[in-house]
Amino acid sequence: MKRIIAAILVSVTLILIVFAVGYTRIESTDRVRGVRVSRRTAVERLAYTGTVEYSDSSNVSANGSGAVQSVFFKNGDIVEAGDVIMTAFETYADISGSELYSVLTSGSFDGAAELLGSGGSAAVYTAPADGVLTGLDVESGGFFVKGQTLFRVSGKKSFQVQLAVAEKDIAKVRKGQGVTVDCRALPDMLHGSVSSVGDSASQTGSAGAKITSVKVGVALDGSCDGLKPGYTADCSIVTATKQNTLLAPYSSVLHDETGKAFVYASNGSSAEKRFVAQGEEYSNGIEILDGIDDGDVIVYDAAKVNDPSKTVVSEVTVYAK
């Protein structure tokens, strides 16, 4: 009887020891999220925010240089073809900015003819079509030079987004590139393409922090229900793609003290450190040339790994950014 009791006690003791060891191992194991890498299209994007406007517009430019007498509408007004937008006195003679300034400071519009020269005459500028008045950049008493855009009349049939792309990025932008547009006022994403790239750059900002940029137009595809001019639009321009590329998340790739790239890959029971050959960097991940294969599971946030041998990769998802 004593032998039976002793055997039972030994068995229980062994079971408790095995359980304790297993429990300790479970407690000391780190569980991390994993991703399954695959070959797909690598994409390089530029992100810029712009303003929605009508795209089927007609610009009205000054025939000569002169002074504005009266402006009868404001930006955003609905106008019809033939409506008088502004009146002015202008001359086709070559005059300098200082002479135009004299017109402004003369205090009398009636004296503009003498100041501008004998070639001056009254001018009337009208809307070329039905639509919305936009881009009105003159006011009563102001002046303009020959060729300057005085205002724009835009129809309501199609929309575009006007962007200001920094000079460091403009070389990557070309007409026809695809654009994804997130208009903050609408629930669904819109799509379009680069329709125009400006011929010149301009500077904005204060003297100590000027930004040089180029205007880029993005034409929106199809009908855009609910869209209004003036809405804010976040645009993602696709500037480059590469097919059949093995991509890893940026958070999965670390570098050692010598600069060599590595990831933590799952071997089934734990993780292991694997050095990889890193290629180009894209908006949706880092190109991996060697070291891991299509379908391998790697740790998503490699910085969280303390000891690979005590790390279990779980919650595996397919990386498809």
C-alpha positions in Angstrom: 0.0 0.0 0.0 2.8 2.4 0.9 4.5 1.6 -2.4 1.3 2.5 -4.3 0.9 5.8 -2.4 4.6 6.6 -3.0 4.2 5.9 -6.7 1.1 8.2 -6.9 3.0 11.0 -5.1 5.9 10.6 -7.5 3.6 10.8 -10.5 1.8 13.8 -9.2 5.1 15.5 -8.5 6.3 14.8 -12.0 3.1 16.2 -13.5 3.4 19.3 -11.5 7.0 19.8 -12.5 6.1 19.4 -16.2 3.2 21.8 -15.9 5.4 24.3 -14.1 8.1 24.1 -16.7 5.6 24.5 -19.5 3.8 27.3 -17.8 7.1 29.1 -17.3 7.9 28.7 -20.9 4.6 30.0 -22.0 4.9 33.0 -19.7 8.4 33.8 -21.1 7.3 33.6 -24.7 6.6 36.9 -26.6 3.8 36.7 -29.1 4.0 39.2 -32.0 2.1 39.9 -35.1 3.3 38.4 -38.4 2.8 39.2 -42.1 3.1 36.9 -45.1 5.1 38.7 -47.8 4.3 38.3 -51.5 5.2 39.5 -54.9 3.1 42.3 -56.2 3.2 45.8 -57.7 5.5 48.3 -56.0 4.1 51.8 -56.1 5.8 55.2 -55.6 3.4 58.0 -54.7 3.5 61.8 -54.0 0.9 63.2 -51.6 -0.4 66.8 -51.9 -3.5 68.6 -50.9 -5.3 71.0 -53.2 -8.6 72.7 -54.0 -11.4 71.6 -56.2 -12.4 73.8 -59.1 -14.4 73.6 -62.3 -12.2 72.5 -65.2 -14.1 73.6 -68.3 -13.2 77.2 -67.9 -12.5 80.2 -70.2 -9.9 82.8 -69.3 -10.3 86.4 -70.2 -7.1 88.3 -70.6 -6.3 92.0 -71.0 -6.0 93.3 -74.5 -3.9 96.2 -73.4 -2.5 97.8 -70.2 -4.7 100.0 -68.2 -6.7 100.9 -65.1 -9.9 99.3 -63.8 -12.9 101.6 -63.6 -15.6 99.3 -62.1 -16.1 95.6 -61.3 -19.7 94.4 -61.2 -19.4 90.8 -59.9 -17.4 88.8 -57.4 -15.8 85.4 -57.4 -18.4 82.6 -57.1 -21.2 84.6 -58.8 -23.3 82.9 -61.5 -23.0 84.8 -64.8 -24.4 84.5 -68.3 -22.6 85.0 -71.6 -22.4 88.7 -72.4 -22.7 90.0 -68.8 -20.4 92.9 -68.2 -17.9 91.9 -65.6 -15.7 95.0 -65.6 -15.0 98.3 -67.3 -11.6 99.9 -67.7 -9.5 102.4 -69.6 -6.6 100.8 -71.5 -4.0 101.5 -74.0 -2.1 99.3 -76.5 1.0 101.5 -76.2 4.0 100.1 -74.2 3.9 101.7 -70.8 5.8 101.0 -67.6 4.7 99.9 -64.2 5.5 103.3 -62.8 3.2 105.0 -65.4 0.4 102.6 -64.4 1.1 103.5 -60.8 0.6 107.1 -61.7 -2.9 106.2 -63.0 -3.7 104.6 -59.6 -2.6 107.6 -57.6 -4.0 110.3 -59.9 -7.3 110.3 -57.9 -9.4 110.7 -61.1 -10.4 107.9 -63.5 -11.3 110.6 -66.0 -7.6 111.7 -66.1 -6.4 108.2 -67.0 -6.6 108.9 -70.8 -4.1 111.7 -70.5 -1.8 109.7 -68.3 -2.0 106.6 -70.4 -1.5 108.4 -73.7 -3.5 109.3 -76.8 -3.9 105.6 -77.8 -6.1 104.8 -74.8 -9.7 104.0 -74.9 -12.6 102.7 -72.8 -12.8 98.9 -72.5 -15.6 96.6 -71.5 -14.9 93.0 -70.5 -17.8 90.5 -70.6 -18.4 86.9 -69.7 -17.5 84.6 -72.7 -20.0 81.9 -71.6 -22.5 80.9 -68.9 -20.9 79.7 -65.7 -19.3 80.6 -62.4 -17.0 83.6 -62.1 -13.6 82.5 -60.7 -10.1 83.8 -60.6 -11.2 87.5 -60.5 -8.0 89.2 -59.5 -8.7 92.9 -60.1 -10.7 95.6 -58.3 -11.9 99.1 -59.0 -9.0 101.5 -59.1 -6.5 98.8 -59.7 -4.3 98.3 -62.8 -3.4 95.5 -65.2 -0.9 94.9 -67.9 -1.4 93.5 -71.4 -1.9 89.7 -71.4 -2.8 89.5 -67.7 -5.6 87.1 -66.9 -8.4 89.3 -65.5 -11.0 86.6 -64.6 -12.2 83.2 -65.5 -15.7 81.8 -66.2 -16.0 78.1 -65.4 -18.8 75.8 -66.5 -20.3 73.1 -64.3 -19.7 70.0 -66.3 -16.4 68.7 -65.0 -14.0 69.3 -62.1 -10.3 69.4 -61.4 -8.0 69.8 -58.4 -5.3 72.4 -58.4 -2.1 71.5 -56.6 1.1 73.3 -55.8 3.9 70.7 -56.1 7.2 71.4 -54.5 10.2 71.9 -56.8 12.0 68.9 -55.3 9.2 66.6 -56.5 8.1 68.2 -59.8 10.5 66.2 -62.0 8.6 63.1 -61.0 5.2 64.4 -62.2 4.1 63.9 -65.8 0.8 64.4 -67.6 -1.3 61.2 -67.6 -0.2 59.8 -64.3 -3.0 58.3 -62.2 -4.2 60.1 -59.1 -6.4 58.9 -56.2 -8.4 61.7 -54.7 -9.8 61.8 -51.1 -12.2 64.7 -51.0 -12.9 65.3 -47.3 -16.5 66.3 -47.8 -17.4 63.0 -49.7 -17.6 59.4 -48.4 -16.0 57.7 -51.4 -12.6 58.0 -53.1 -12.4 59.7 -56.5 -10.0 59.0 -59.3 -8.3 61.1 -61.9 -5.1 61.9 -63.8 -2.6 64.7 -64.1 -3.9 67.0 -66.8 -1.4 69.8 -66.7 2.0 70.7 -65.3 2.9 74.4 -65.1 5.6 75.9 -67.2 7.0 78.1 -64.4 7.4 78.1 -60.6 6.2 80.6 -58.0 7.2 81.3 -54.4 4.9 81.6 -51.4 5.4 82.2 -47.7 7.3 84.8 -45.7 10.8 86.0 -46.6 12.4 83.6 -44.2 10.5 80.5 -45.2 9.6 80.8 -48.9 8.4 77.6 -50.7 9.0 77.2 -54.5 6.3 75.2 -56.2 4.7 74.5 -59.6 1.0 74.3 -60.3 -0.3 70.9 -61.3 -3.8 70.2 -62.5 -5.6 66.9 -61.8 -8.7 66.1 -63.9 -11.3 64.1 -62.1 -12.9 61.1 -63.9 -16.6 60.8 -64.6 -19.4 62.5 -62.7 -18.7 63.6 -59.1 -22.0 63.8 -57.3 -21.9 66.2 -54.4 -18.6 67.8 -55.3 -18.4 71.5 -55.1 -15.7 74.0 -56.1 -13.6 75.1 -53.1 -13.6 71.7 -51.4 -10.3 70.4 -50.0 -8.9 67.3 -51.8 -6.0 65.1 -50.7 -4.3 63.7 -53.8 -2.0 60.7 -54.2 -0.1 60.8 -57.5 1.3 57.5 -58.7 4.8 58.5 -60.1 6.3 55.0 -60.6 5.5 51.3 -60.5 7.4 48.0 -60.6 5.7 44.7 -61.3 6.4 41.4 -59.5 8.3 42.9 -56.6 8.7 41.2 -53.2 7.8 43.8 -50.6 8.2 44.0 -46.9 6.7 46.6 -44.5 9.1 49.3 -43.4 8.6 48.3 -39.8 9.8 44.7 -40.5 13.2 45.7 -41.8 16.0 46.7 -39.3 19.7 47.3 -39.7 22.6 46.2 -37.6 25.6 48.3 -36.5 27.3 47.7 -39.9 24.2 48.8 -41.8 23.2 45.3 -43.0 19.4 44.9 -43.3 17.7 42.0 -41.6 14.2 40.7 -40.7 12.8 38.2 -38.1 11.3 35.3 -40.0 9.1 32.6 -38.5 10.4 29.1 -38.4 7.2 27.6 -37.0 8.1 27.4 -33.3 9.9 30.7 -32.9 11.5 33.6 -34.9 15.0 33.7 -36.4 17.1 36.6 -37.6 17.7 36.6 -41.4 19.9 39.0 -43.3 18.3 40.3 -46.5 19.4 42.2 -49.6 17.4 45.4 -49.7 16.4 47.1 -53.0 14.5 50.2 -53.7 12.1 51.9 -51.2 8.5 52.5 -52.4 5.5 54.1 -50.8 4.0 50.7 -50.1 7.1 48.9 -48.8 10.7 48.0 -49.2 11.9 45.8 -52.0 13.6 42.6 -50.9 16.0 41.1 -53.4 17.3 38.1 -51.4 17.1 36.5 -48.0 13.4 35.7 -47.8 11.0 34.2 -50.3 7.4 34.7 -51.6 5.1 33.4 -48.9 7.5 33.6 -45.9 6.1 34.9 -42.6 8.1 37.7 -40.9 7.5 39.8 -37.8 5.6 43.0 -38.6 7.1 45.2 -36.0 10.7 43.9 -35.7 11.6 46.5 -33.0 9.4 44.6 -30.5 11.5 41.4 -30.7 13.8 41.0 -27.7 14.9 37.4 -28.0 14.0 35.6 -31.4 14.2 32.2 -29.8 11.5 33.2 -27.3 9.3 34.9 -29.9 6.2 33.2 -31.4 4.7 34.8 -34.6 0.9 34.8 -34.4 -2.0 36.7 -36.0 -0.5 36.3 -39.4 -2.0 38.5 -42.2 -1.0 38.9 -45.8 0.9 42.2 -46.4 -1.0 44.0 -49.1 -0.6 47.7 -48.5 
